[in-house]
Each structure stands twice: as structure tokens, then as C-alpha cells.
């Protein structure tokens, strides 16, 4: 039998397979009246085959809340909301409450920490907890565990990773105390040990208690591997039920869950801890999103259990599809962070770019129509693909027209960027899912007015996308140039010193491809960030084969790229010598290079031998205009870049595809 689908015990709970859904905020926490929304979201994941789901962090007291979008389980209204959620989920699976304290990461002037050292990602300086206050916090963890049990949770997880309070106490970087809770490594562990004891004391014998501990902080000066193993062994000896190995602090300058991180990059840390801590289930997490990586973890016995969070956003049924042999129909998490992590930090409802129904299950729970319509979708970029899937799921008869020989549109183009080959998984998903839903796909077929008149569909959804904006500049003919489409499809080959004109998201992505052709690998990632040092991880400078500069008239470079991922990309580009210029006017192209005028009036020549033009996009709506003018009474919908090319991204495109399907009448 596949080891991925053999049961395993966590305390007195039997996990039916080797997968759990890891902790992830949904953006609905901290409010009353959200139990139904949470239950709808989690319930669908239970239906999809996962047996244990860990909530987003539930604070053990008021000062421990990361922000206003956190539950405080000692607040009776919040405890009541969580109890209602568990009642709605009764019999579907086991919910695990993550007992949480943000420490110095709390976005509040009353935040607390082991020592009064401000976090780089927080404007507030924390107050150092006194020894008495430490014991009160330990007591609060115990009270929270009791309340979680009374609220219907079947397990608890103590959050001791990702740079939150318990992790802060364990690290010499943030713990500069000299008392029972700080000093040498042994005393820095005491808060974690005492919290575990307090939690277990308040729960029935054998009740599952998971401890999420940091396998590596990725902060210069963080605890050594030997100290991490020492903590793991002490927690095991204190009879914790399982160890969930977290990776990195939020303030770390090492990307851990984005597309810049190869799949399975952090399994090795869990594996090393497992080797040194026998006799307890070890849970691996971070960048495990596909069956091949999952299977490798179990075949190599690197971990006992895999924790995934975002992959369950992308596809609630990922476990069941893996188990039943239809992995080609898994909607894979593409590690973009745009609708999940970005939204969480902006205190918005979390969702998923490739599955905009996520956390919105109640809004999109319409039954199949009893009056199916003949629906044509024009264009197979993200908007068109999701419009076709959702329309077919609602029971309509759908035909998708694509003039190219491949599905994907702009996603197909973007998949050539290092790390963004994940987008090929999305295209693979739709290539299999749409036929399974009965969608007729017509590739190499340009829709025309004649075709639409002949076929006479009830509804037409135009997802005809965008084309590169035309660009003129004095002397442009003096050097070889091509737009981003021509470069990414191989029609234009830049030289060794390249000016990228346009510094939005596309321009920055193009700079990445110009300086790094392939996807990150485990070895290249380790080398780039000095991971093997364990205590001195940091991006390493290394000159790229090309000299590249990115120019932008106004605004910030990388506009349109997510805030939780762009910093890492820019850091990588700067580490290989990419230069960034903004606040300028383009003057001309000479045989020597690109001449610009800076804001101070100074002229500057960037010597280059070629240019890539990333100056924006224009909508492609010629067929829509023609059809709408002739047949104004027909139901037509325009979505994605064809609707508005300004600031178009995949998140908006997929969502508009879903909404278009639900607008069919």
C-alpha cells in the first residue's frame, strides 16, 4: 500500500492518511458571524480527503493577537464562534486549534517579547515580559487549551515557529534575558517546555498536542542545528504528540514559500530532525504542492506526515485526487502568494488566484442550472479558462476558442520566467479538467463574426486578452529590440548588455529571465542563500552572464507583483548586478545605448547592445466591438485584459472568469 495513505497515530487520534492541512489565516478571524463561512471552507477540504485541519493562529490572550483579524479564545464571543464552527463541521473531520501568541510581531503598541527589541517588520518596540508575566502567559496557553477542548476542537497545535513568541524566546537574537527564561540555550527553551506542560495539564490524557517548532529561523545568529535538535528531544520527552517543523521567520530575507523556492526545498530540515529525534511523528511543510514531491517524501521516509496549507486553497480535493489516480486534475498551488499571503497581511479575505472560490464557497454554491445555455468563450488565458470551467460546472454547454495552438494565453507566456514554470501546472490542470467537464476545446481556431453568426450561441464571454503596447522612441532602429512577447517566445534574442524599457511587473520578470534562464534547483537555491551554513543564511552576490538595467518613467519597480514576493525577487536581481532606474524621461537610442534624462535634468547614457520593450499592454477587443454593435441584444461579457488592460493580473482575470460564469442568465 502507498505509505501516503496508511494511518498514523497523533496522540490518541488516528490520522487516516499522512496529510494534514496546515495553519493559514483566512482573513475572516476575529469577527463574529463567520462560523458558517469557515465551516464551508474547511468542510470542503475534509470532503477532499484531509483528516486533520489546523486553524489559523488563535491567540491565547489579547496581547498575543497578531492583528485585529485574529481570534482571542479568551474572548467569550470568539470562543462561541469557534464552537459554532466545530458544531457545523461535526462528523466531517478533526479540527486542530493553533494556540498562538505573536510576541513582538503583534501589530499593536502593547506588544510584548522576551526583550525590548523591535522587529524589522513592526513599527512598535515591544515591552519585555517580566518573569511573572511569562508565567501568566504560560497559564494563558493552558486556559486556551481548555477552552479549545470545550469549543469542540479534537487537537491543538502550539505555535512555536515562524518568529512568534515562543520562537523569539528560543532565539539568542531576540532573547537577551538572564533568568529562568533566557541566557543559555537550555533556559531559552523553558518557555516552550512550560507552555507544553500547561497545555497538556488542561487536556485529557492522550489528547493530540502538536508543537510547531522552527527547524531553521533563517536569521543570522539563530540557534544552531544542535540546539534545535536538543529542543526537539526535550519536547518529545515531555510527551508531545507530534513535531511540525516550521521554516523561517517573517522578517527573514530568505524566501521560503514563493516561486523562487524549489519544490520540497525544506523537507531536508525535517528529515535531519527526524533522524535525530526518533520515537515521535515528524511533520514536514513548505513548498510541497504536487504528488511527485509528496511521494518522494514518503518513499525516502524524510517525514511521517506532510502539512500543506496553500495547496488546499488551490484544490480542496488534492489528497483524494492523488489517492484515486487522477493527479492530472489537481489544480496546483503556483506559490504566487497574491491572494493568500498578500491578502492576509492586508487584512483582506484570503482566497487563491487559481481557485477564486476559495473562502467564498457560500457565494458560489449555486446548483447546476436547469436551463443550460450554449456558451462560447473566446480566448484561453486565465480569465477564459476559469470562465469555461465554472460555466461547465454550472451545467452549461461550453465551447472554448483559442487562436494559438496551446491553452494559457498570458500564463503560457509567463511560464517562461524562472520559477513561474508552476503556471504550466495550471494549464495542465485546465487541459484535463475542461474536457472532463464536457467543454469542447478548439485550438488553432480564431473566432470570427461569421462563425459566431453561424453557431448562434446564447452567451459569449470575450476573454480575448491583451497585446503589447506599441512604442516609439527616437533612434530605436539603432539597436536590436523586441517586445516582451517576442523575447519570451524566442523570436527575439537580446545581447549581453540589455536595457529593459518599462519596470512594471513584466519588466522585472523579464530582467529575471535575462539573468537566470532556468528554474531554481535545490542546489542552486542552497548556494544562492547559503542555507547549508544554517546560522548565516543570506543572499550571495554573483555576477550574471548579462548586464541588465530596468528603466521606469514613474512609480515603483515591480508594480503588480505581490508585496510578499517582490522584495525577494528584487533582492535576487540586485545580487546578480541588475540596475534599477526610475523617475526619468526616455530621450533616444544611439548606437552606444539608451539615453535618458533624470529628474534633476541630467542626461545619462546606459551603454547597451539591445533593448527589451515592456511598456504595457492594450486590450484586444476588435471582435467584441464588431459583434456587440451588430447584436446589442445578445448576452456578452468581457473579462480579463480585454475588459481593462490596466493593472491586469491573474488574480483579477481568474476572478472575472468565475463571475462571468455566474452571471449567465
C-alpha positions in Angstrom: 0.0 0.0 0.0 1.2 3.5 -0.7 2.7 4.8 2.5 1.0 8.2 1.9 -2.3 6.5 2.6 -1.5 4.5 5.7 -3.0 5.6 9.1 -0.8 7.1 11.8 -1.5 8.0 15.4 -1.1 11.5 16.8 -1.7 11.0 20.5 -5.0 9.0 20.8 -6.1 10.3 17.4 -5.7 8.2 14.3 -4.9 10.2 11.2 -6.5 8.3 8.2 -3.6 9.3 5.8 -0.3 11.1 6.0 -1.6 14.6 5.2 -2.8 17.5 7.3 -3.9 21.0 6.3 -1.5 23.4 8.0 -2.4 26.6 9.7 -3.3 29.5 7.4 -5.3 32.6 8.2 -8.5 33.1 6.1 -8.9 36.8 6.9 -12.3 36.2 8.5 -11.0 35.5 12.0 -11.6 38.0 14.9 -15.2 38.6 13.8 -18.5 37.1 14.9 -20.8 35.7 12.3 -18.1 34.0 10.4 -18.6 30.4 11.6 -20.6 29.4 8.5 -18.0 30.8 6.1 -15.2 28.9 7.9 -17.2 25.7 8.1 -18.0 25.9 4.4 -14.3 26.3 3.6 -12.9 23.7 5.9 -15.8 21.3 5.2 -14.9 21.2 1.6 -11.3 20.3 2.4 -12.5 17.4 4.7 -14.6 16.2 1.8 -11.4 16.3 -0.3 -9.7 13.7 1.8 -7.7 15.5 4.6 -8.4 14.2 8.1 -6.9 17.0 10.3 -7.0 20.7 9.7 -5.1 23.3 11.8 -6.8 26.7 12.1 -5.1 30.0 11.6 -3.5 31.1 14.8 -6.0 31.6 17.7 -4.5 33.9 20.3 -4.2 32.8 23.9 -4.8 36.3 25.2 -5.5 39.8 23.9 -1.8 41.0 23.7 -0.9 37.9 21.6 -3.2 38.7 18.7 -1.2 39.4 15.5 -3.7 41.9 14.4 -7.4 42.6 14.6 -8.1 39.7 12.3 -7.3 37.1 15.0 -9.5 35.3 17.4 -8.7 35.6 21.1 -10.1 32.4 22.6 -10.5 34.0 26.0 -13.0 36.4 24.4 -16.4 34.6 25.0 -17.8 35.8 21.7 -14.8 34.4 19.8 -14.9 31.1 21.7 -18.6 30.9 20.9 -17.9 31.5 17.2 -15.3 28.7 17.1 -17.6 26.4 18.9 -20.3 27.1 16.3 -17.8 26.3 13.5 -17.0 23.0 15.1 -20.6 22.1 15.5 -21.2 22.7 11.8 -18.2 20.5 11.0 -19.1 17.7 13.4 -18.5 14.3 11.8 -16.6 15.6 8.8 -13.1 15.6 10.2 -10.9 16.8 13.1 -10.2 20.5 13.7 -7.0 21.4 15.5 -6.8 24.8 17.2 -3.4 26.5 16.8 -2.6 28.2 20.1 -0.8 31.4 19.2 1.0 34.4 20.6 2.5 36.9 18.2 5.0 38.4 20.6 6.8 41.3 19.0 5.1 40.6 15.7 1.7 41.8 17.1 0.7 45.0 15.3 -0.1 46.8 18.5 1.7 49.3 20.7 1.2 46.9 23.6 3.1 44.1 22.0 5.4 42.1 24.3 8.6 40.0 23.7 11.4 38.3 25.7 13.5 41.5 25.3 12.6 45.1 24.2 14.0 44.7 20.6 11.8 45.9 17.8 11.1 43.6 14.9 12.2 45.0 11.5 8.6 44.3 10.2 6.9 46.1 13.1 6.9 49.8 14.0 6.3 49.1 17.7 9.1 48.4 20.2 7.8 45.5 22.4 7.8 45.6 26.2 10.0 42.9 27.7 7.9 40.4 29.7 8.8 40.2 33.4 9.3 36.7 34.8 5.8 36.9 36.5 4.3 37.9 33.1 6.0 34.9 31.5 4.3 32.6 34.0 0.9 34.4 33.3 1.4 33.8 29.6 2.1 30.1 30.2 -1.1 30.0 32.2 -2.9 31.7 29.3 -1.8 28.9 27.0 -3.2 26.3 29.4 -6.5 28.2 29.7 -6.6 28.5 25.9 -6.1 24.7 25.5 -9.0 24.1 27.9 -11.3 26.5 26.1 -10.3 24.9 22.7 -11.3 21.4 24.1 -14.6 22.8 25.4 -15.2 24.5 22.0 -15.1 21.2 20.2 -11.6 21.0 18.8 -10.1 17.5 18.5 -6.5 18.6 18.7 -4.3 21.6 19.5 -1.1 22.9 18.0 1.3 25.1 20.0 2.7 27.8 17.7 6.5 27.9 18.4 7.8 28.7 14.9 7.9 31.5 12.3 9.3 34.1 14.7 6.3 34.2 17.0 6.6 34.5 20.8 7.9 31.0 21.8 10.3 31.1 18.9 11.5 34.6 20.0 12.3 33.2 23.4 14.3 30.3 21.9 16.5 32.6 19.8 19.5 34.4 21.1 18.8 37.1 18.5 15.6 38.2 20.3 16.1 36.8 23.8 18.8 38.7 25.8 17.5 37.9 29.2 19.4 36.3 32.1 16.7 34.5 34.2 14.7 31.3 34.1 13.5 32.1 30.6 16.8 33.3 29.0 20.5 33.1 29.0 22.0 29.8 27.7 20.2 27.6 25.2 18.7 25.4 28.0 17.0 28.4 29.6 15.8 29.8 26.3 13.8 26.6 25.9 12.0 26.9 29.2 9.0 28.9 28.0 8.3 26.3 25.3 8.6 23.5 27.8 6.4 25.1 30.4 3.8 26.1 27.8 3.6 22.4 26.7 3.2 21.2 30.3 0.5 23.8 31.0 -1.4 22.8 27.8 -1.2 19.1 28.5 -2.3 19.6 32.1 -5.6 21.1 30.9 -6.4 18.3 28.4 -7.5 14.7 28.7 -4.8 12.1 28.7 -3.7 11.3 25.1 -5.4 14.3 23.6 -3.4 15.2 20.5 -0.9 18.1 21.1 1.3 19.1 18.2 4.2 21.5 18.7 5.1 23.6 15.6 8.8 24.3 16.2 11.2 26.2 14.0 13.6 23.8 12.1 15.6 26.8 11.0 14.9 30.5 11.6 16.9 31.9 8.7 18.0 34.9 10.8 21.8 35.5 11.2 22.8 34.2 14.6 19.7 31.9 15.0 20.0 28.8 17.2 22.3 26.1 15.9 21.1 22.8 14.5 22.3 21.1 17.6 20.2 23.4 19.8 17.2 22.8 17.6 17.6 19.1 17.9 18.0 19.5 21.7 14.7 21.3 21.8 13.0 18.6 19.7 14.3 15.9 22.0 13.1 17.7 25.1 9.6 18.2 23.6 9.5 14.5 22.7 10.5 13.5 26.2 7.7 15.8 27.5 5.3 13.6 25.6 4.2 16.0 22.8 2.2 14.1 20.2 4.0 15.3 17.1 6.5 17.9 15.9 5.5 20.1 13.0 8.7 21.6 11.5 8.3 25.2 10.6 10.7 27.2 8.4 12.0 30.8 8.7 10.8 34.0 10.4 8.6 36.5 8.7 11.4 39.1 8.9 13.9 36.7 7.3 15.4 37.8 4.0 15.3 34.3 2.7 12.2 33.4 0.6 10.7 30.1 1.9 7.3 29.6 0.2 7.4 31.6 -3.1 8.1 30.6 -6.6 11.8 31.4 -6.1 11.9 28.3 -3.8 12.2 24.9 -5.5 9.6 22.2 -4.5 10.5 20.3 -1.4 13.3 22.6 -0.5 12.8 22.3 3.2 12.0 18.6 3.6 15.7 18.0 4.3 15.4 20.0 7.5 12.5 17.9 8.8 14.4 14.8 7.7 17.5 15.8 9.7 15.4 16.5 12.8 13.6 13.1 12.3 16.9 11.3 12.2 18.0 12.9 15.5 14.6 12.6 17.2 13.3 9.0 16.9 10.1 7.9 18.5 7.8 10.8 17.5 5.9 11.7 14.3 7.7 14.4 12.3 5.6 16.7 10.1 7.3 18.4 7.1 6.0 21.6 5.5 6.7 24.4 2.9 6.7 24.1 -0.9 5.3 20.6 -1.1 2.5 21.0 -3.7 2.5 18.1 -6.1 2.2 14.3 -5.9 5.7 13.6 -7.2 7.2 15.6 -4.3 4.8 14.1 -1.8 5.6 10.6 -2.9 9.3 11.2 -2.7 8.9 12.4 0.9 7.2 9.1 1.9 9.4 6.8 -0.2 12.5 8.3 1.3 11.0 8.4 4.8 12.0 12.0 5.1 9.0 12.7 7.3 6.0 10.9 8.7 3.3 13.4 7.7 3.1 16.3 5.2 1.5 19.6 6.2 0.2 21.7 3.3 -1.8 24.9 3.5 -1.9 26.8 0.2 -2.3 23.7 -1.9 -5.6 23.1 -0.2 -6.6 26.7 -1.2 -5.9 25.8 -4.8 -7.6 22.4 -4.7 -9.7 21.2 -1.8 -9.6 17.7 -3.3 -5.8 17.4 -3.8 -5.5 14.4 -1.4 -8.4 12.5 -2.9 -7.2 13.1 -6.5 -3.8 11.8 -5.6 -5.2 8.8 -3.9 -7.6 7.9 -6.7 -5.0 8.3 -9.5 -6.3 11.5 -11.1 -3.4 13.7 -10.2 -3.6 15.3 -13.7 -6.8 17.0 -12.5 -5.2 18.6 -9.4 -5.3 22.4 -9.5 -1.8 23.0 -8.3 -0.8 25.9 -6.0 1.6 28.1 -8.0 3.2 29.6 -4.9 2.4 33.2 -6.0 1.1 34.4 -2.6 -1.1 37.0 -4.4 -4.5 36.2 -3.0 -3.4 34.3 0.1 -0.4 35.7 2.0 -0.7 39.2 0.4 -4.4 39.4 1.4 -3.7 38.1 4.9 -1.1 40.8 5.6 -3.5 43.4 4.1 -6.3 42.1 6.4 -8.5 41.1 3.5 -10.4 37.8 2.9 -7.9 35.2 1.8 -8.5 33.4 -1.5 -6.5 31.8 -4.3 -5.7 33.2 -7.8 -6.2 29.8 -9.5 -9.3 29.0 -7.4 -11.2 32.2 -6.6 -14.0 30.1 -5.0 -11.7 29.5 -2.0 -13.1 31.1 1.2 -16.0 32.2 -1.0 -17.7 28.8 -1.1 -21.0 30.3 0.2 -21.2 32.9 -2.6 -20.5 30.3 -5.4 -22.6 27.4 -4.2 -25.3 27.6 -6.9 -26.7 24.2 -8.0 -26.4 23.2 -11.7 -28.8 25.1 -13.9 -32.0 23.5 -15.2 -31.8 25.8 -18.2 -28.4 25.1 -19.8 -27.1 27.7 -22.3 -24.9 27.4 -25.3 -21.8 29.4 -24.1 -18.8 30.4 -26.2 -15.6 31.5 -24.6 -13.2 33.5 -26.8 -9.6 33.2 -25.5 -7.9 30.8 -23.2 -5.9 32.9 -20.9 -6.6 32.7 -17.1 -10.0 34.6 -17.5 -11.2 32.4 -20.3 -10.1 29.1 -18.7 -11.9 29.8 -15.4 -15.0 31.1 -17.3 -15.1 27.8 -19.2 -14.6 25.7 -16.1 -17.1 27.5 -14.0 -19.7 27.7 -16.8 -19.4 23.9 -17.4 -19.6 23.2 -13.7 -22.9 25.1 -13.6 -24.3 22.8 -16.3 -23.9 25.0 -19.4 -22.7 23.6 -22.8 -19.4 25.3 -23.3 -17.1 25.7 -26.3 -13.7 27.4 -25.9 -12.0 29.0 -28.9 -8.2 29.7 -28.9 -6.4 31.0 -32.0 -3.0 29.7 -30.8 -2.0 26.0 -30.7 -1.8 26.0 -26.8 -4.1 27.0 -24.0 -2.9 29.5 -21.5 -2.6 33.0 -23.1 -0.5 35.2 -20.8 0.0 32.3 -18.3 1.7 30.4 -21.1 4.0 33.4 -21.7 4.7 33.9 -18.0 5.7 30.3 -17.6 9.0 31.1 -19.2 10.1 33.2 -16.2 12.3 31.3 -13.7 10.1 29.8 -11.0 6.9 30.5 -12.9 7.0 27.2 -14.7 4.4 26.4 -11.9 2.0 28.1 -14.3 2.4 25.2 -16.7 0.7 23.1 -13.9 -2.4 25.4 -14.1 -2.5 24.9 -17.9 -2.1 21.2 -17.4 -5.0 21.2 -14.9 -7.4 23.1 -17.2 -6.3 21.0 -20.2 -7.6 17.9 -18.3 -10.4 19.4 -16.2 -12.2 21.1 -19.1 -12.7 18.0 -21.2 -13.7 16.1 -18.1 -16.5 18.7 -17.6 -17.6 18.4 -21.2 -16.0 21.6 -22.5 -15.2 21.4 -26.2 -11.8 23.0 -26.9 -11.0 24.4 -30.3 -7.3 25.3 -30.7 -5.8 26.9 -33.7 -9.2 28.5 -34.3 -9.7 32.2 -34.4 -13.3 33.2 -33.6 -14.9 35.4 -36.3 -18.1 37.2 -36.7 -19.2 34.7 -39.4 -18.5 31.8 -37.0 -20.5 33.4 -34.2 -23.4 34.2 -36.5 -23.4 30.6 -37.8 -23.2 28.9 -34.4 -25.5 31.4 -32.7 -24.6 30.8 -29.0 -26.8 32.1 -26.2 -23.9 33.7 -24.4 -20.4 34.8 -25.5 -17.7 35.5 -23.0 -14.9 37.5 -24.6 -11.5 36.8 -22.8 -9.5 37.9 -25.9 -6.8 39.3 -23.7 -4.1 41.9 -24.5 -1.3 42.6 -26.9 1.9 44.5 -26.2 1.5 48.3 -26.5 3.2 49.9 -29.5 6.3 52.0 -28.5 8.2 54.6 -30.4 11.4 56.3 -29.5 13.9 58.4 -31.5 16.7 56.2 -32.8 15.1 52.9 -31.7 16.3 51.4 -35.0 19.9 51.9 -33.9 19.9 48.8 -31.7 18.2 45.4 -31.9 15.0 45.5 -29.9 11.9 43.3 -29.3 8.9 43.4 -27.0 8.5 41.0 -24.1 6.3 38.6 -26.1 8.9 38.3 -28.8 11.6 37.7 -26.2 9.8 35.2 -24.1 8.7 33.2 -27.1 12.3 33.1 -28.5 11.6 35.3 -31.5 14.0 38.0 -30.3 17.4 37.2 -28.8 18.9 40.0 -26.8 22.7 40.6 -26.5 24.9 40.7 -23.5 24.1 44.1 -22.2 20.4 44.8 -22.2 18.2 47.8 -21.3 14.7 46.8 -20.2 12.3 49.7 -21.0 9.4 49.5 -18.6 9.8 48.5 -15.0 6.4 47.1 -14.0 5.8 43.5 -13.2 6.5 42.3 -16.7 9.8 44.3 -16.9 11.1 42.9 -13.7 10.1 39.4 -14.7 11.9 39.8 -18.0 15.0 41.0 -16.1 14.8 37.8 -14.1 14.7 35.7 -17.2 17.6 37.7 -18.7 19.8 36.9 -15.8 18.6 33.4 -14.9 17.3 31.1 -17.6 16.3 28.0 -15.6 14.1 27.3 -12.6 15.7 27.3 -9.2 17.0 23.9 -8.1 17.7 22.5 -4.6 21.4 23.0 -5.1 21.2 26.5 -6.8 18.8 27.7 -4.1 21.1 26.4 -1.3 24.1 28.1 -2.9 22.3 31.4 -3.6 21.2 31.7 0.1 24.0 29.9 1.9 21.4 27.6 3.5 23.9 25.0 4.5 25.6 27.4 6.9 22.4 27.1 9.0 23.2 30.2 11.1 24.4 32.6 8.3 21.8 32.3 5.6 21.8 35.3 3.3 21.6 36.0 -0.4 25.0 35.7 -2.1 26.3 38.1 -4.7 27.2 36.5 -8.0 27.5 38.3 -11.4 25.1 37.2 -14.1 26.2 36.4 -17.6 24.3 39.5 -18.9 24.4 43.1 -17.8 20.8 44.3 -17.3 19.2 47.6 -16.3 15.5 48.2 -15.8 14.1 51.6 -16.5 10.8 53.1 -15.4 9.4 56.6 -16.0 7.5 56.9 -12.8 6.3 54.8 -9.9 7.8 51.8 -8.2 9.5 49.0 -10.0 7.6 45.7 -10.0 4.1 47.3 -9.7 1.6 44.5 -9.9 3.9 41.9 -8.3 2.8 40.8 -4.8 4.4 42.7 -1.8 5.2 39.4 0.0 7.2 38.2 -3.0 8.6 41.2 -4.9 11.1 42.1 -2.2 12.8 38.7 -2.7 12.9 38.9 -6.4 14.4 42.4 -6.3 16.9 41.2 -3.8 17.9 38.4 -6.1 18.2 40.7 -9.1 20.3 43.2 -7.3 22.5 40.3 -6.1 23.4 39.5 -9.7 24.0 43.1 -10.7 20.7 44.2 -12.2 20.4 48.0 -12.0 17.2 49.9 -11.5 16.4 53.4 -12.7 13.2 55.4 -12.3 11.9 59.0 -12.4 13.2 59.7 -15.9 12.3 60.6 -19.5 13.4 58.5 -22.4 15.4 60.7 -24.9 16.7 58.4 -27.6 18.6 55.2 -28.6 22.0 55.7 -30.1 24.4 53.0 -31.4 26.1 53.2 -28.0 23.0 52.7 -25.9 19.9 54.2 -24.2 19.9 57.9 -23.4 17.5 59.1 -20.6 17.0 62.4 -18.7 16.8 62.1 -15.0 14.5 64.2 -12.8 17.3 66.6 -12.0 17.8 67.4 -15.7 21.0 65.4 -16.0 21.3 63.2 -19.1 22.5 59.7 -18.7 23.6 57.1 -21.3 23.3 53.5 -20.4 25.6 51.5 -22.7 23.8 48.5 -24.1 23.7 46.4 -27.2 19.9 45.6 -27.2 16.6 46.5 -25.7 13.5 44.6 -24.5 10.3 46.6 -24.5 7.9 46.1 -21.6 5.9 49.2 -21.9 2.4 47.9 -21.1 -0.5 46.3 -22.9 -3.5 47.2 -25.0 -6.8 45.3 -24.9 -7.7 43.1 -27.9 -11.5 43.7 -28.4 -12.0 44.0 -32.1 -14.3 41.0 -32.4 -16.3 42.0 -29.3 -16.9 45.6 -30.7 -17.9 44.2 -34.0 -20.4 41.7 -32.5 -21.8 44.0 -29.9 -22.5 46.7 -32.4 -24.4 44.3 -34.7 -26.2 42.3 -31.9 -26.7 44.6 -29.0 -29.5 42.3 -27.6 -27.2 39.3 -27.1 -25.7 38.5 -23.7 -22.0 39.2 -24.0 -19.4 39.6 -21.2 -15.9 41.0 -21.5 -13.4 39.9 -18.9 -9.7 40.0 -18.1 -7.3 42.1 -20.1 -9.9 42.6 -22.8 -12.1 44.3 -20.2 -9.3 46.5 -18.8 -5.6 46.1 -19.6 -4.6 48.5 -16.8 -3.1 46.6 -13.8 -4.4 43.3 -15.2 -3.1 40.3 -13.3 -4.0 36.7 -13.0 -5.9 37.2 -9.7 -8.3 39.6 -11.3 -8.6 37.5 -14.5 -9.5 34.3 -12.8 -12.0 36.0 -10.6 -13.7 37.8 -13.5 -13.9 34.4 -15.3 -15.7 32.9 -12.3 -18.0 35.9 -12.0 -18.8 35.8 -15.7 -20.0 32.2 -15.5 -22.2 33.1 -12.5 -23.7 36.0 -14.5 -25.1 33.8 -17.2 -28.9 34.0 -17.4 
